[in-house]
Amino acid sequence: MKRIINEVAVLGSGVMGSRIAAHFANIGCKVTLLDIVPRELTEAEKKKGLTLEDKAVRNRIANENLKNVLKAKPSPIYKSSFAHRITTGNFEDDMDKIATADWVIEAVVENLDIKKIVFGNVEKYRKPGTLVTTNTSGIPVHLMTEGRSEDFKKNFCGSHFFNPPRYLPLLEIIPTPYTDTEVVDFLMSYGDKYLGKTTVLCKDTPAFIANRIGVYSIMAVFKYMKELGLSVKEVDTLTGPLTGRPKSATFRTADVVGIDTFVKVATNIYNDCPEDEERDIFAIPDYVNKMVENNWLGDKTKQGFYKKIKDEKGKKQILELDINRFEYKPSSKPKFASVAAAKPIDDLRQRLKMLFAGKDIASDFLRKISFSVFRYSSNRIPEIADELYKIDDGMRAGFGWELGPFEQWDVLGVEKTVQVMNEMNMTPAPWVQEMLDGGFKSFYSIENGKKKYYDIPSKSYKIIPGTTDFIILDNYRANAPVWKNSGATLHDIGDGILNLEFQTKMNSIGSEILEAINKSIEIAEKDYRGLVIGNDGQHFSAGANLAMMFMLGTEQEWDEIDMAVRQFQNTTMHIRYSNVPVVAAPHGLAIGGGCEVCLHSDKINASAETYIGLVEVGVGIIPAGGGTKEMALRASDAYVKGGVELPELQEKFLNIAMAKVSTSAEEAYGLGYFRKGLDVYSVNPKRVIADAKRAAIELSERGYRKPIKREDIKVLGRTGLAALILGAFSFERGRYISEHDRKIADKLAYTICGGDLTEGTRVSEQYLLDLEREAFLSLIGERKTLERMQSILTTGKPLRN
């Protein structure tokens, strides 16, 4: 049966329901969002003379919940206009609307009796064959099928999204004994390709996979924190980015989620898992129970493990809870010898080895919690999953771990670690020793760029299902690179396509990256069909190497700066005018110089979560790697196509002057960084490089020919310059911008308008590149520009001077 999802009905408009609705709107679905009818009027409704029969009142709960969720930061929706794809209603008046839905998702309160009532109503209106799923996070899914028809049962299963659905990629699919295999296969595929999810097939066991392991890991933290006498802040230091976990670590995460929510999930696991050999660890510690009694539930009650206050000077201060004295104290930066030694190491795998080899209390704590999680995860096979990779997928996609338990175990060395675990009375499941005895020394192996996992029943390595369409650059490390320098690696990713991977801090662009881009194009032109520029780091690129420019500026090395800018411009132009197609594959931050690399590529195949923009004004300069030139060029092309000239240019000018960054790939079209009909994005980040590779192949097969250099760029000259300078002057007089802001804006206006020329003059790209370089050189010599650069480098915050 072929399924197409055009319309989705979401039942329940709470935080999860509304955010699920928003994400389906993101991918172009028409969404109906329903909730209960209020039983009482609000004071505002009474003043308006409304009654309980008015539609606005009857839909109030769904309307207000959706409105509140859409205000959230970061936003659950790619573009604000996409919210119009969502229609609200209520269960009593609008349930018949699900008759046209292709998929009905239940997201009401976690109460089995209420869910059964909802599904009874769903059965009255759904058309046969319609998918029906529940977003339950813990109720056994099979219990919800009681009393339902055969057609309902075979089209029903669990679809557990993690919050927030736009940003956390995990989607757990939980079939019942009645679920048709076609339904399971469809949801696994749809979640991956359309929703951008890491779809994990789960068994119908308590808390499924991610919450079972994730909550256990938090409970282990509680246990060993108390045992070793560590503080809240010390634990968060050790369980955050330092060890490949989210910035919110353990206790900040608990505050965000809600202490009461966490307690409920842990208690449910304790009650529902009487045979669990480590069941007692899910018993809630006394100090956590006391927090719940005191209503110290985290962010929603303004205090939990942390509390924000203002001191006598009105300055914000963060306090942490002392769990022994049960009072708040100032939070201080922990100091551990092992952390000080490991922190400078950028590579997570090498950093973990250093931390676990330490001799202090921090290393002792990390060994105990990690070995506990290793043991527990190994013992959950085959209870919650038959394959170990599902546990790793769940923890990476649902809890934001960079490495899942078995992946981290591999990093530390399975054989070596098992020996230590046995000595610590933390012996893992018997199958782990059997694996080692069989000559398999790791849980994963890499062959021909593909990752394989150890399959316990067959005692062999098998390729991870569903990953053959992915290109994960980590899987190419075992192969000799085509070329490499200190900041980048060039991989052969097959079919005549190369991939250039940036590997500097934040993938900032310095001389080593520029060398790599030029060398990669030369190699591709000689022996390959195309080049992809993409990486698996947290961000595509945070822009040019600001520290280097600041140093050259303070030392007034004008010739060096001029040469560096020319080199950057020559490189972006080399991307534009290469003899092979170059496809950029940005994700995360692609700002400043990172944006300029993308702007000059033949095509962009981005991740949906791409935050792209020209932000140089924030550090007192203008884009000079071809970014300003490119915006002038694109404005000119819009004039030729019938655009209104001055407004078109003003929009490009303001985007640069206000350092606008897209909040999604979708928003990048409106800002002019992506070209409609040419640049595209992939919702699943794991597919970005593979999709970019296909784009490069397609361009090559269509008979790629490098573009002809542009000599026909129409500029507005003095006409545009007068309007833009007047606007900047007005903003300064209105005290919206500073004197230095205006100076930068004037330089930007001069460049983007083509200088002191007659309106309609045609100029070359090189002419505009020369103007932007001259503006850059004049601005970097300004004291206030250097102050702005210094502020970003030392505090990470922009300075408005």
Secondary structure as the mmCIF struct_conf table of DSSP 4:
data_model
#
loop_
_struct_conf.conf_type_id
_struct_conf.id
_struct_conf.beg_label_comp_id
_struct_conf.beg_label_asym_id
_struct_conf.beg_label_seq_id
_struct_conf.end_label_comp_id
_struct_conf.end_label_asym_id
_struct_conf.end_label_seq_id
STRN STRN1 GLU A 7 LEU A 11
BEND BEND1 GLY A 14 GLY A 14
HELX_RH_AL_P HELX_RH_AL_P1 VAL A 15 ASN A 26
TURN_TY1_P TURN_TY1_P1 ILE A 27 GLY A 28
STRN STRN2 LYS A 30 ASP A 35
HELX_LH_PP_P HELX_LH_PP_P1 ILE A 36 PRO A 38
BEND BEND2 ARG A 39 GLU A 40
HELX_RH_AL_P HELX_RH_AL_P2 GLU A 43 LYS A 47
TURN_TY1_P TURN_TY1_P2 LYS A 48 GLY A 49
TURN_TY1_P TURN_TY1_P3 LEU A 52 GLU A 53
BEND BEND3 ASP A 54 ASP A 54
HELX_RH_AL_P HELX_RH_AL_P3 LYS A 55 ARG A 58
TURN_TY1_P TURN_TY1_P4 ASN A 59 ASN A 59
HELX_RH_AL_P HELX_RH_AL_P4 ARG A 60 LEU A 70
TURN_TY1_P TURN_TY1_P5 LYS A 71 LYS A 71
BEND BEND4 LYS A 73 PRO A 74
BEND BEND5 PRO A 76 LYS A 79
HELX_RH_3T_P HELX_RH_3T_P1 SER A 80 ARG A 85
STRN STRN3 ILE A 86 ASN A 90
TURN_TY1_P TURN_TY1_P6 PHE A 91 ASP A 93
BEND BEND6 ASP A 94 ASP A 94
HELX_RH_3T_P HELX_RH_3T_P2 MET A 95 THR A 100
BEND BEND7 ASP A 102 ASP A 102
STRN STRN4 TRP A 103 GLU A 106
BEND BEND8 GLU A 110 GLU A 110
HELX_RH_AL_P HELX_RH_AL_P5 LEU A 112 TYR A 125
HELX_LH_PP_P HELX_LH_PP_P2 ARG A 126 LYS A 127
TURN_TY1_P TURN_TY1_P7 PRO A 128 GLY A 129
STRN STRN5 LEU A 131 THR A 134
BEND BEND9 SER A 137 ILE A 139
HELX_RH_3T_P HELX_RH_3T_P3 VAL A 141 THR A 145
TURN_TY1_P TURN_TY1_P8 GLU A 146 GLY A 147
HELX_RH_AL_P HELX_RH_AL_P6 GLU A 150 LYS A 154
TURN_TY1_P TURN_TY1_P9 ASN A 155 ASN A 155
STRN STRN6 PHE A 156 PHE A 161
HELX_LH_PP_P HELX_LH_PP_P3 PHE A 162 PHE A 162
BEND BEND10 ASN A 163 PRO A 164
TURN_TY1_P TURN_TY1_P10 PRO A 165 TYR A 167
STRN STRN7 LEU A 170 PRO A 175
TURN_TY1_P TURN_TY1_P11 PRO A 177 TYR A 178
HELX_RH_AL_P HELX_RH_AL_P7 THR A 181 LYS A 193
TURN_TY1_P TURN_TY1_P12 TYR A 194 TYR A 194
BEND BEND11 LEU A 195 LEU A 195
STRN STRN8 THR A 198 LEU A 201
BEND BEND12 ASP A 204 ASP A 204
TURN_TY1_P TURN_TY1_P13 PRO A 206 ILE A 209
HELX_RH_AL_P HELX_RH_AL_P8 ALA A 210 LEU A 228
TURN_TY1_P TURN_TY1_P14 GLY A 229 GLY A 229
HELX_RH_AL_P HELX_RH_AL_P9 VAL A 232 LEU A 238
TURN_TY1_P TURN_TY1_P15 THR A 239 THR A 239
BEND BEND13 GLY A 240 GLY A 240
HELX_RH_3T_P HELX_RH_3T_P4 PRO A 241 THR A 243
TURN_TY1_P TURN_TY1_P16 GLY A 244 GLY A 244
TURN_TY1_P TURN_TY1_P17 LYS A 247 THR A 250
HELX_RH_AL_P HELX_RH_AL_P10 PHE A 251 VAL A 257
HELX_RH_AL_P HELX_RH_AL_P11 ILE A 259 ASP A 272
TURN_TY1_P TURN_TY1_P18 PRO A 274 GLU A 275
TURN_TY1_P TURN_TY1_P19 GLU A 277 GLU A 278
HELX_RH_3T_P HELX_RH_3T_P5 ARG A 279 PHE A 282
BEND BEND14 ALA A 283 ALA A 283
HELX_LH_PP_P HELX_LH_PP_P4 ILE A 284 PRO A 285
HELX_RH_AL_P HELX_RH_AL_P12 ASP A 286 GLU A 293
TURN_TY1_P TURN_TY1_P20 ASN A 294 ASN A 295
STRN STRN9 GLY A 298 GLY A 298
HELX_RH_3T_P HELX_RH_3T_P6 ASP A 299 THR A 301
TURN_TY1_P TURN_TY1_P21 LYS A 302 LYS A 302
STRN STRN10 GLN A 303 GLN A 303
BEND BEND15 GLY A 304 PHE A 305
STRN STRN11 TYR A 306 LYS A 310
TURN_TY1_P TURN_TY1_P22 GLU A 312 LYS A 313
BEND BEND16 GLY A 314 GLY A 314
STRN STRN12 LYS A 316 ASP A 322
TURN_TY1_P TURN_TY1_P23 ILE A 323 PHE A 326
STRN STRN13 GLU A 327 PRO A 330
HELX_RH_AL_P HELX_RH_AL_P13 ALA A 337 ALA A 342
TURN_TY1_P TURN_TY1_P24 LYS A 343 PRO A 344
HELX_RH_AL_P HELX_RH_AL_P14 LEU A 348 PHE A 356
TURN_TY1_P TURN_TY1_P25 ALA A 357 ALA A 357
BEND BEND17 ASP A 360 ASP A 360
HELX_RH_AL_P HELX_RH_AL_P15 ILE A 361 ASN A 379
TURN_TY1_P TURN_TY1_P26 ARG A 380 ILE A 384
BEND BEND18 ASP A 386 GLU A 387
HELX_RH_AL_P HELX_RH_AL_P16 LEU A 388 PHE A 399
BEND BEND19 GLU A 402 LEU A 403
HELX_RH_AL_P HELX_RH_AL_P17 PRO A 405 LEU A 412
HELX_RH_AL_P HELX_RH_AL_P18 VAL A 414 GLU A 423
TURN_TY1_P TURN_TY1_P27 MET A 424 ASN A 425
HELX_RH_AL_P HELX_RH_AL_P19 PRO A 430 ASP A 437
TURN_TY1_P TURN_TY1_P28 GLY A 438 GLY A 439
BEND BEND20 PHE A 443 PHE A 443
STRN STRN14 TYR A 444 GLU A 447
TURN_TY1_P TURN_TY1_P29 ASN A 448 GLY A 449
STRN STRN15 LYS A 450 ASP A 455
TURN_TY1_P TURN_TY1_P30 ILE A 456 LYS A 459
STRN STRN16 SER A 460 ILE A 463
HELX_LH_PP_P HELX_LH_PP_P5 ILE A 464 ILE A 464
TURN_TY1_P TURN_TY1_P31 PRO A 465 GLY A 466
TURN_TY1_P TURN_TY1_P32 THR A 468 ASP A 469
HELX_RH_3T_P HELX_RH_3T_P7 LEU A 473 TYR A 476
TURN_TY1_P TURN_TY1_P33 ARG A 477 ALA A 478
BEND BEND21 ASN A 479 ASN A 479
HELX_LH_PP_P HELX_LH_PP_P6 ALA A 480 PRO A 481
BEND BEND22 VAL A 482 VAL A 482
STRN STRN17 TRP A 483 LYS A 484
BEND BEND23 SER A 486 GLY A 487
STRN STRN18 ALA A 488 ASP A 492
BEND BEND24 GLY A 494 GLY A 494
TURN_TY1_P TURN_TY1_P34 ASP A 495 GLY A 496
STRN STRN19 ILE A 497 PHE A 502
BEND BEND25 THR A 504 THR A 504
HELX_RH_3T_P HELX_RH_3T_P8 LYS A 505 ASN A 507
STRN STRN20 ILE A 509 ILE A 509
HELX_RH_AL_P HELX_RH_AL_P20 SER A 511 ASP A 527
BEND BEND26 ARG A 529 ARG A 529
STRN STRN21 GLY A 530 GLY A 534
BEND BEND27 ASP A 536 GLN A 538
BEND BEND28 PHE A 540 PHE A 540
STRN STRN22 SER A 541 SER A 541
STRN STRN23 ALA A 544 ALA A 544
HELX_RH_AL_P HELX_RH_AL_P21 LEU A 546 THR A 554
TURN_TY1_P TURN_TY1_P35 GLU A 555 GLN A 556
HELX_RH_AL_P HELX_RH_AL_P22 TRP A 558 ARG A 576
TURN_TY1_P TURN_TY1_P36 TYR A 577 TYR A 577
BEND BEND29 ASN A 579 VAL A 580
STRN STRN24 VAL A 582 ALA A 585
STRN STRN25 GLY A 588 ILE A 591
TURN_TY1_P TURN_TY1_P37 GLY A 592 GLY A 592
HELX_RH_AL_P HELX_RH_AL_P23 GLY A 593 LEU A 599
TURN_TY1_P TURN_TY1_P38 HIS A 600 HIS A 600
BEND BEND30 SER A 601 ASP A 602
STRN STRN26 LYS A 603 SER A 607
BEND BEND31 ALA A 608 GLU A 609
STRN STRN27 THR A 610 GLY A 613
HELX_RH_3T_P HELX_RH_3T_P9 GLU A 616 VAL A 619
TURN_TY1_P TURN_TY1_P39 GLY A 620 GLY A 620
TURN_TY1_P TURN_TY1_P40 ALA A 624 GLY A 626
HELX_RH_AL_P HELX_RH_AL_P24 GLY A 627 VAL A 640
TURN_TY1_P TURN_TY1_P41 LYS A 641 GLY A 642
HELX_RH_AL_P HELX_RH_AL_P25 GLU A 645 ALA A 657
TURN_TY1_P TURN_TY1_P42 MET A 658 ALA A 659
BEND BEND32 THR A 663 SER A 664
HELX_RH_AL_P HELX_RH_AL_P26 ALA A 665 GLY A 670
TURN_TY1_P TURN_TY1_P43 LEU A 671 GLY A 672
BEND BEND33 TYR A 673 PHE A 674
TURN_TY1_P TURN_TY1_P44 LYS A 676 LEU A 678
STRN STRN28 VAL A 680 SER A 682
BEND BEND34 VAL A 683 ASN A 684
HELX_RH_3T_P HELX_RH_3T_P10 PRO A 685 ARG A 687
HELX_RH_AL_P HELX_RH_AL_P27 VAL A 688 GLU A 701
TURN_TY1_P TURN_TY1_P45 ARG A 702 GLY A 703
HELX_LH_PP_P HELX_LH_PP_P7 LYS A 706 ARG A 710
STRN STRN29 ILE A 713 LYS A 714
HELX_RH_AL_P HELX_RH_AL_P28 GLY A 717 ARG A 733
TURN_TY1_P TURN_TY1_P46 GLY A 734 ARG A 735
BEND BEND35 TYR A 736 ILE A 737
HELX_RH_AL_P HELX_RH_AL_P29 GLU A 739 ILE A 752
TURN_TY1_P TURN_TY1_P47 CYS A 753 GLY A 754
BEND BEND36 GLY A 755 ASP A 756
TURN_TY1_P TURN_TY1_P48 GLU A 759 GLY A 760
STRN STRN30 ARG A 762 VAL A 763
HELX_RH_AL_P HELX_RH_AL_P30 GLU A 765 ILE A 780
TURN_TY1_P TURN_TY1_P49 GLY A 781 GLY A 781
BEND BEND37 GLU A 782 GLU A 782
HELX_RH_AL_P HELX_RH_AL_P31 ARG A 783 THR A 795
BEND BEND38 GLY A 796 LYS A 797
#
